[in-house]
Amino acid sequence: MTEPEFLAACDQVLSAIEDAVDRCGVDIESSRSGNVLELEFDDGSKIIVNGNAPVREIWVAARSGAFHCRFEAGAWVDTRGAGELFALLSELSSRQAGVPARIVAPGRA
């Protein structure tokens, strides 16, 4: 994947995450600046999702740790086995929100 392809894909993923967060039914504030998306929870904690163009990865920083997702077989998957990006965000957001937060990729129910 070239850098321009990555940047376009990253933009799509961050937009999809914003939309999914809006639909999840949990009070999570999102704000975005370029390739950095911040998700803020009622307790003030945050999850930061950002694109790292040099290594072609989407990085996630949460209270419970840091994750690096790479595009493989049609999905963004954590390089250390934590799973697919949207499932990971659902798990992390649920922990930080204290209630189930189902963050679903576009086209998935």
Secondary structure, DSSP 4 states (H G I P E B T S, - for coil): --HHHHHHHHHHHHHHHHHHHHHSSS--EEEEETTEEEEE-TTS-EEEEEEEGGGTEEEEEETTEEEEEEEETTEEEETTS--BHHHHHHHHHHHHHSS------TT--
